[in-house]
């Protein structure tokens, strides 16, 4: 049986962090879940908001109970009344969840553009959580936009592969479009995902991965951004087991150390991040807008 969580007081405001990149399979959902679990292990309460219609994060937390959740992201977005998001227990102490709705891709695909509904709903919450972690789908559609407009910070999980780095210019343009609507959005950097640790090699990466790593460094450096010092590796199969069981204790100690390091690095970057820079790309206005016609309003 599910119940709403009553927020409790917190001394500091929440860190609203979106985890997003314009490619699947880079570890967005895994990173979201693990950050929540490791934050909770350090007594920092976390709220996970699953915006991905595939419901990967929601399923990892709730399993077969997910279809029985009476209120979820869809019911929240459908409601015409302003209200905080429907928070339920994740089943893990210190981690709460806003679940996505399974098998509702059509609804999310047709949801209004440029919606600030989620941001306004998060503003209604009492400061019960240190972290608000948003698992944002890789396709930049209306729901991905919903997450980027609600976030204050953005983490970019990137894979050290040629096809992933080729998408980087498009990702930057999408971020600029989001910044035009959410000037508070600040990019913390990119989190690199490699295939497996290579003993005795620089950065423990293969020669090809090092080349791609340097290419990310160069592109990020032009924008005043950096890769995270922490590196992740796909070969850590215990990560998938830990994610599917929502249990960080199943991780090898070296993987646990990397996630603790990543959490600390994110926290430091959030504290020291400069004000958001203006977008480099300005969305073109349609001819109708130039003629002074008013566009249809998005959901509030």
C-alpha positions in Angstrom: 0.0 0.0 0.0 1.4 3.4 -1.0 1.2 6.6 1.0 2.3 10.1 0.5 5.4 11.2 2.3 5.1 14.1 4.7 8.1 16.3 4.3 10.3 17.2 7.3 12.5 20.2 7.9 15.9 20.6 6.4 18.6 23.1 7.1 19.6 23.7 3.5 17.8 23.9 0.2 17.7 21.0 -2.2 20.1 20.4 -5.0 18.0 20.0 -8.1 20.1 17.9 -10.5 19.0 16.6 -13.9 20.9 13.6 -15.3 20.6 13.8 -19.1 22.5 13.2 -22.4 21.1 12.9 -25.9 21.9 9.2 -26.2 20.7 6.0 -24.6 22.8 3.5 -22.8 25.2 6.1 -21.2 24.1 5.3 -17.6 21.6 8.0 -16.9 19.2 5.8 -14.8 22.0 3.9 -13.1 23.7 7.2 -12.2 20.5 8.6 -10.9 19.7 5.6 -8.7 23.2 5.1 -7.3 23.6 8.8 -6.4 20.3 8.5 -4.5 21.4 5.4 -2.7 24.8 6.8 -1.7 23.3 10.1 -0.7 20.9 8.3 1.6 23.8 6.2 3.0 25.3 9.5 4.1 22.1 10.6 5.7 21.3 13.1 2.9 17.7 12.5 2.0 17.1 12.1 -1.8 14.0 12.5 -4.0 14.2 10.6 -7.3 12.0 11.9 -10.1 11.6 9.4 -12.9 10.8 11.3 -16.1 11.7 8.5 -18.5 8.5 6.9 -20.0 10.4 3.6 -20.0 10.2 3.7 -16.2 13.6 2.1 -15.7 14.3 3.8 -12.4 10.7 3.3 -11.1 10.8 -0.4 -11.9 14.2 -0.8 -10.2 12.7 0.7 -7.0 9.2 -0.7 -7.1 9.4 -3.8 -9.3 6.0 -5.4 -9.9 4.3 -2.9 -7.6 4.8 -0.1 -10.1 1.4 -0.6 -11.9 -0.4 -0.3 -8.5 0.9 3.1 -7.7 -2.3 5.3 -7.6 -0.5 8.6 -8.3 2.4 9.1 -10.6 4.0 11.5 -13.1 1.1 11.2 -15.5 -1.7 11.8 -12.9 0.3 14.8 -11.7 0.6 16.3 -15.1 -3.0 15.6 -16.0 -4.4 17.4 -12.9 -5.5 21.0 -13.6 -4.8 22.0 -10.0 -1.4 23.3 -8.8 0.0 20.8 -6.4 3.3 19.4 -5.3 4.5 16.2 -7.1 3.1 12.9 -5.8 5.9 11.6 -3.6 5.9 8.0 -2.4 8.4 5.9 -0.5 10.9 4.1 -2.7 11.3 1.2 -0.3 14.8 2.4 0.6 15.4 4.5 3.8 16.2 8.0 2.9 15.0 7.8 -0.7 11.6 8.9 -2.0 10.3 8.6 -5.5 8.1 10.3 -8.0 7.2 7.3 -10.2 6.7 7.5 -13.9 3.6 5.8 -15.5 4.2 2.6 -17.4 2.9 2.2 -21.0 2.0 5.8 -21.4 4.4 6.9 -24.0 1.7 8.5 -26.1 0.6 10.7 -23.3 4.1 11.9 -22.6 4.9 12.4 -26.3 1.8 14.7 -26.7 2.4 16.7 -23.5 2.7 20.5 -23.8 6.0 22.1 -24.7 7.9 24.6 -22.5 6.1 23.5 -19.4 7.3 24.8 -16.0 4.8 22.6 -14.2 7.4 20.5 -12.5 9.5 23.4 -11.4 6.6 25.1 -9.9 5.5 21.9 -8.1 9.0 21.4 -6.6 8.8 25.0 -5.3 5.8 24.0 -3.3 7.7 21.3 -1.3 9.0 21.8 2.1 12.9 21.4 2.2 12.8 17.8 3.2 15.4 16.6 0.7 19.0 17.4 0.2 18.9 16.1 -3.4 16.3 16.1 -6.1 17.6 13.8 -8.8 15.8 13.8 -12.2 16.2 10.8 -14.6 15.6 12.6 -17.9 15.0 10.6 -21.1 17.6 10.9 -23.8 15.2 12.1 -26.5 14.8 15.8 -26.2 11.1 15.9 -26.2 8.5 17.7 -24.1 9.2 15.5 -21.0 12.9 15.9 -21.2 12.3 19.7 -21.5 10.1 19.5 -18.4 13.1 18.1 -16.4 15.7 20.6 -17.7 13.3 23.5 -17.0 12.9 22.2 -13.4 16.6 21.7 -12.7 19.3 24.0 -11.4 22.2 21.8 -12.3 22.8 19.3 -15.1 25.1 16.3 -15.3 26.0 14.9 -18.7 26.8 11.1 -18.6 28.9 10.4 -21.8 30.2 7.3 -23.2 33.8 7.1 -24.5 32.7 6.0 -28.0 32.8 7.8 -31.4 29.0 7.9 -31.9 28.5 9.5 -28.4 31.0 12.3 -28.9 29.5 13.1 -32.3 26.3 14.0 -30.6 27.9 16.6 -28.4 27.3 19.7 -30.6 23.6 18.8 -30.8 23.5 18.3 -27.0 25.0 21.7 -26.5 22.4 23.3 -28.7 19.6 21.6 -26.8 21.1 22.8 -23.5 21.1 26.4 -24.9 17.4 26.0 -25.8 16.7 24.9 -22.3 18.8 27.8 -20.9 16.7 30.3 -22.9 13.7 29.1 -20.9 15.6 28.3 -17.6 18.4 30.8 -17.1 19.3 29.2 -13.7 20.4 25.9 -15.4 24.1 25.3 -14.8 26.1 22.4 -16.4 28.4 20.8 -13.9 30.3 18.7 -16.4 30.4 15.4 -18.1 30.7 12.0 -16.5 32.7 9.6 -18.6 31.7 5.9 -19.0 34.5 3.6 -20.3 34.3 -0.1 -21.2 36.6 -1.6 -18.5 39.6 -0.6 -16.4 42.9 -1.1 -18.2 45.7 -1.8 -15.7 48.9 0.1 -16.4 47.3 2.5 -18.9 46.9 6.3 -18.4 43.6 7.0 -16.8 43.1 3.2 -17.0 41.6 3.7 -20.4 42.4 2.1 -23.8 44.2 4.2 -26.4 41.0 4.8 -28.4 39.1 5.8 -25.2 41.9 8.3 -24.3 41.6 9.9 -27.7 37.8 10.4 -27.2 38.3 11.5 -23.6 40.7 14.2 -24.9 38.2 15.2 -27.5 35.5 15.7 -24.8 38.1 17.7 -22.8 38.7 20.0 -25.7 35.1 20.6 -26.5 34.1 21.1 -22.9 37.1 23.4 -22.3 35.9 25.8 -25.0 32.8 26.3 -22.9 34.5 26.5 -19.6 33.3 23.0 -18.6 35.1 19.9 -17.4 34.9 16.2 -17.3 34.4 14.8 -13.8 37.6 13.4 -12.3 35.7 10.3 -11.4 35.5 7.7 -14.2 32.9 5.0 -14.5 33.3 1.6 -16.2 30.7 -0.5 -17.9 32.5 -3.8 -17.0 31.4 -3.4 -13.4 28.6 -6.0 -13.8 27.7 -5.7 -10.1 26.4 -2.2 -10.9 23.5 -3.7 -12.9 22.8 -6.2 -10.1 22.9 -3.5 -7.5 20.6 -1.3 -9.6 18.1 -4.0 -10.2 18.0 -4.8 -6.5 18.3 -1.2 -5.4 21.1 -2.3 -3.1 24.4 -0.5 -3.2 25.9 -3.1 -0.9 26.1 -5.5 -3.8 28.8 -3.3 -5.5 32.5 -4.1 -5.4 34.3 -1.8 -2.9 36.1 0.0 -5.8 32.8 0.8 -7.4 31.4 2.1 -4.1 34.4 4.3 -3.7 33.9 5.8 -7.2 30.2 6.6 -6.5 31.2 8.2 -3.1 33.8 10.2 -4.9 31.4 11.3 -7.6 28.8 12.4 -5.0 31.4 14.5 -3.2 32.6 16.0 -6.5 29.1 16.9 -7.6 28.4 18.5 -4.2 31.6 20.6 -4.5 30.8 21.7 -8.1 27.3 22.7 -7.0 28.7 24.9 -4.3 31.3 26.5 -6.5 29.5 26.6 -9.9 29.5 30.1 -11.4 26.3 31.8 -12.5 24.8 30.3 -15.6 26.2 31.6 -18.8 23.8 33.0 -21.5 22.9 30.6 -24.3 25.1 30.6 -27.3 22.2 29.5 -29.5 19.0 31.6 -29.7 15.9 29.7 -30.9 14.5 31.2 -34.1 11.2 32.9 -33.8 8.5 31.9 -36.2 6.9 34.3 -38.6 3.7 34.1 -36.6 5.6 35.3 -33.5 7.1 38.2 -35.5 3.6 39.2 -36.5 2.7 39.5 -32.8 0.5 36.4 -32.6 0.3 34.8 -29.2 1.3 31.1 -29.0 -0.9 28.7 -27.2 0.0 28.6 -23.5 1.8 25.5 -22.1 0.5 23.8 -19.0 1.3 25.9 -16.0 
